[in-house]
Amino acid sequence: MAVQTARQAVQLVRKLGRRKTRDAERRFLIEGITFVEEALRSECALDCLIYTAKMLQRHKGQALLERVREQGVPVFLVDERLYQDLSDTETPQGVLAVAPQPVWRQTDLLQRPGSLLLALDGLQDPGNLGSILRTGDGAGVDGVWLGQGTVDLYNSKVLRATMGSVFRLPAFDGVDLPLLLPELKAGGMRIVAAVPCSGQSYFQADLRHRRLLLLIGNEAHGISRSLLDLADQTVSIPLRPEVESLNAAVAAALLIYEVQRQRLQGGGYG
């Protein structure tokens, strides 16, 4: 995407604040020195970068600007007042970039002999989604499917919570899970659904299956009945009677690491 002037860059940033434009252009906004560094580390070809004098007050900011310029990325200096209007953070660092959305192939994930995947059914909280992606990236999850009704993957709050994991962990949004999950089951994928209660205790369940998908539901309503009926197994995290459920991101983290723990302790897959 050719961006030649500061005016064009500012107009593009404003437009990408809307999900409709992000979906149409397959572009999104990243903000902050560390986030832009993560993009460059992941060999993401930035479309343009906007910065202010504030960024240059930090050595890391100066080094970042030099590196971006070396890569031929169009860069534009804007005043603080304009940047404040464009920024979506409470304490902006003075740097914002436009990046293409990562492109992943689902077939690459499905052809792996062993895998750990996640499917999210209507997850609504941006912080939860971002934290789940970051945990999945750190724990070695192979991919994540975001069912219809799940918060936008490129929501600014989601992106901040991922801490750059959006560039490393394959994630597919707007997925028709009722259509996808039967296909996965037919291909040998075991589907384990997380439920608040009535499921087998997660640390007593055998989660070592060589191809396993963890299904996490909506924060308030859990997993939809149609998807729950497709699960091969349901698991729960034991809680005191006074506690109804855990935060979705915390629950997902416990389950992900229990799968990996069992795989390591058991010498592989069950």
N, C-alpha and C positions, 0 to 999 in steps of 0.2 A: 504494500500500500504506500503510494508516493505521498509524502508530506514535505512540502517545500518551504512553507512560511510559518511563522509563529501563529498567525491568525488561523491557518488551516489546522495546526496542531491543537489549538485551544478549542476550535469548533468540534474536532473529532473527540476530544476528551469529554466535552459536554454531552455529546450524543451517546457516548459509551456509558454514560451514567444510567442509561435506560436498558433494561434487559432485552427489549425488542431489537434494539440496534446491535447489542453484543451478539445476539443470536444470528442476526442477518449478516453482520460483518465478520463473524467468527474472530472477534478481537475482544480484549478486556484490558482493564487498567491495573497497574501495579504501582504501589506507592511505598516510598521509604528506601533508604540506602541498602539495607540488608536484603530486601525483597528484590530489588533490581540486580544486586550481586548474585542472588540465587538464579535469576533468569539467565544472566550471562554465563554462570557456571554450568547451566543446563543447555547451553548453546542455543538459547532462544534468540531469534533474530528480531530485535525490537524495531518497531516502525518509527518511533520518535521518542524523544525524552524532553520533558519540560523541567526546568530547575530555577531556583532563586539564589540570590547571593548568600542566603542563610546556609545552603548546603556547602558552600565553599569555605565556611568557617571551620569545617571539620576536615581533618586530613583524609579520612575515608571518602568524604564527598569529593575532594579534589582528585583523588586517585580514581574514583569511579568515573568522573567526567572524562578524565584522560583516556581511560580504557574504552568508554563508549565511543568517543570520537575516533579512536584508532580503528574501531570496527565499522566506521562509516555511518553510524546512526545519526540522523538529523537531530540536533540539540538546539533548544531555544531558551534563552534567559527571559524570565518574566518578572514583574514586580510582585512584592509580597501580597499586596491587596488582591490582585487578580488570582494569585495562586491560592489564597485562602478561600476564594469563591469556588475554585475547582476541587480543592481537597475535601476528603471525606473523613479525615482524622482530627482528633482533638488537639494533638500537638504535632503538626506536620514537620517533617525534616527538610522540606523544600525540594523534593524530587519525585517526579511522577512520570511513568512511561506507558506507552501503548504496546501491547504484545499480542501476537497471534495465539489463539487457543491451541493447546497441545493436541496433536492428532494421534490417536491410538487405534489399534486394530483389535477388535474383540476376538477374531480368529486366532491371534497369537496367544491369547490367554487360554482359550479353550483347547488348544493343541498341546499344551504342556502336560506331561505325564502326572505331575503332582502340583497341586495349587491350593491356595487359600484365598477365597474370594468373599466379598461382602455385598449384600443387597440391602438397600435402605428404602423402607416403605413409608413414604409420606413424612419424612423427618422435616421438622419445621424450623428449628432453631439454628441460625447461622453458626453460632459458636459451637454447637454440638457437631454439626457437619464438619467444620474445619478441624476440630479436635480429633474426630474419628479419622479423617484423612491423614492427619499428622501422625497419629498412633499407628495407623495401618502402614504408613511409609516406614516408620521406625521399626515395626515388628516384622516386616517382610511380607505383608499382604500383597497379593499379585494384582488385584484390580477391584474396583468398586463400581456397582451399578446403582444409580440414583433413580428410584421409581418415580412415576408421575406424581406430582404433588409435593415432591421434595424441594426444599429451598434451592434457589439458583446456585449452581456450583461457583459462578463468578460474581456472586454478591460480595461486596467489599469486606463485610464482616467475616464471611467464610474465608476469604483469601488471607486476611490477616491471621486468622486462627491456624491456617495450614502452615504458616512459616516457610513457605516455599515448596511444600510437598506437592502442590498442584502440578509442578513441573516434572515430578518423578513418579508419581503413583497414577497408573492408568485409571481414569474415571469417566463414566459415560452417563450423561444426564438425560432426563425425559424418557427413560426406558419403560417399555410395557412389560412389567414383571409378570403378570398373568400369562403372557405369551412366552416370555423368555424361560421362566423356571421349568416348565414341562420339557422344553428342549434340552435344558441342562441335565435334568433327571434322566432323560432318555440316553444321554451321553455318558452316564455313569457318575454324575455329580451327586453327592449326598448333601441334602439341605437340612440345616439345623436352625430351628427358629428359637429366638430368645423370647420368653414369656415371663411376666412378673411373678407368677406362681403356677403351681400344678405341673410344671416340667420337672424332669430329673435334675438333681443338683449338678451344676455344671462341672464340679471337680470330681464327681463320681461317674459322669458320662464318658464314654469312649469317643474321643474327638480326633482320633488319629487317622481317619479315612484319608486316603491319598488325594482325593479330589473333594474338597469340602467348601460349602458356601454357608456363611453365617447370615441369617436374616434378622434385621433389626427394624422395629416398628416405630410408629409415630409416638411422640412423647406422651400424649394424652390418651390416645385410643389403642396403642399397640399395633400389632400386625393385623391387617384386614383378614376377614374370615376366609376369603377365597385363596389367599396366599398361605394362610396357616394350614389349610387342608392339603397343601402340596408338600408340606414339610415331612421329612423322614423321621425327625426326632425333635422334641422340644426340650429346652433346658431352662433352668431358672437359677438365679443367684440367691442363696439363702439369706433371709433378712429377719430381723426381729419383727414381731407382729405389729408393732407400732409404726413401722416403716413400710409404706406401700410399695415403693419402687426406687430404683437408683436413677440418676441422671443418665440419659441415653449414651453419652460419650463415655462415661465411666463404665457402664455395663458392657459396652462394646470392647473397651480396652481389656477388661477382665477376661472376657471370652477369647479374644484374639490371643492373649498371652497364655491362656490355659491350653489352647490348641497347640501353640508352639512348644510349650513346656512338655506336653504329653508326647509330642513327636520326638523331641530330643531325648526325653527319659526312656521312651519306648523303643528307641533305636530306629525310628522311621515311622512308616505308616502302618495302621492297623488293617 
